[in-house]
Amino acid sequence: MNQAENGLLYLYGIARNAWLPDNLFSSSPHGSASSLPTGGWSSFLEGVDNPKPFVWHEQDFAVVLSQVAAEDFCGPVAESNLQNLAWICPRVCWHQVVLEQILPFGSILPARFGTLFSSLRSLARFLEEHQTIIGCFLDRVTDQEEWAVKGRLALGHSENDTGATPAQGGQPPLSPGLAYLQTRRLKIKAKQELNQLLAEACHSVEGELATLASEVRQLRVLASEATATDSETIVKWAFLLPKTALPEFRTRIDRANARHSSFGFSIELSGPWPAYSFCPSLEQTKRI
């Protein structure tokens, strides 16, 4: 177990030995890196020569790796690459594509993008040092999947689209200044009422879905995903869900959407994903 032949070893994830065959990425239909199924990631991967993954067995673990050039991830060129979306985006997508090919075979501890090892020897030391934590995680997520759930609000129901106007009735028309102030008060009240409805809806949805899940994490909503063309993300969760619970999980989401659609609140489900949100912290995996 010496240095990687072509610079560094790139880690995608770690599974149990019994789950992944040696030829996972070498037999049909995985004859080469370029022939891996890509699904919705295809447009991001065009023109990028992605490194071919392989399975390495060590101790009780099957480790999915690629050989990569050191200059791509270390040094001045790498610093520039990691700030360049045109360079980093297809490689992040490739990382996800490889993990998606592993999921049907069993649970995996997904590595962060850019997790590197200088040699198989250093990787073996890492596995030995963390074998208990890794093993416990893999046992915990066996026959379970991570599903992402987003709560979204149609923009027509935001505070700027309430359409609140002062009621006139038989009263004399208000001066422009008073009319403006009253409109503002009505909009503020409408926003407060909407926020209350959203808080109650989020609490209700989380409680109803959580009874089916092994674990739940509320995730931070990133600025880049907060607002779409017609809706905004209000809340985001990750659910660690037993595979057998998925049909009822979908049914409950459908019920929640029917219940809360009157004020523009909807639930979106995506997955399954590698269990990133429930991984143990292994700080040493940054670069070894």
Steps between C-alpha positions, in 0.01 A plus 500: 500500500714784369436838350210536257634443149360824363540743786217467751206277592161668492243355743129479409374289788533195724267200516508154654722242330211263437293765320717608206644265236853556372376546144228755580657758265679267257227265375210591271340752502781671693779437252655843539453823686332656201241219480373533855129586499464872564124568511427866558870587538586444133501866399751584775743225398538568129859543391651407837740206517389356834727252679387137495396372846602164644429299816778426749441255785670558836408352838120478511451783251456546126640840402411677175793699359645663191855593413534873436783733408645677801514836320121497454441518876822628655711807433446832318310349206266319738426818692388658176300190400309491828384859444388427144139380471558379145768265637347398830134452404540199267736333746257544790230351276729208412555437871121474539463278191747247642323494837165445328641187332597360841173561684306205352763260640483621859552793730812711470682762703534778238822698501510874449602626159878525479587240766850382407758249618865485403510118495308182577716468809380833641141408413538164680626682811201731483257207476664327793487814713132564425369148446263510799340833401471399133362156587240641739383749237465233232303279740276794592408586140461143372175470299440873542528797266527876532209694351493878465176684574451869420216725610435768236274805483353629175623855447144621443447451874802702614465826687543706183209328327231511768308768312395657828312829453311712752126429515302814416137408555292817527784695660660805338813415298820501701779740428790345305714492815237326715412259220867403469534441875185290515611293203832440672322389818283258303802355324686457828198325652468276192869410521469417872200279430683327213808444715282346769340268244842401366639430847202280584521320165874433535455369854211278391683359196822429689312327783294286265797390286741454789299211645602293195869596505791373704656847516419852382724801439379851423742644245606854426332654196775635274463838335545340157195277549279732703307651210399344170299657220163439664567389858743528789641235731380556856640193673708194410534167678697178454324181607680170556224268389465120506440383143177327606357831625529688169147431364332632817748791506388602150135464601546734796671758280208487257258554790703793630502661155122469474456644849726803462460594133239768576768748611768399248706264718624178337733212583762367256672161538829396336727200538619255590838654581811369674458570870716816504286671763549219751872427454734503800766767508833369373708816478807311385328424169567852372840411358740223597 
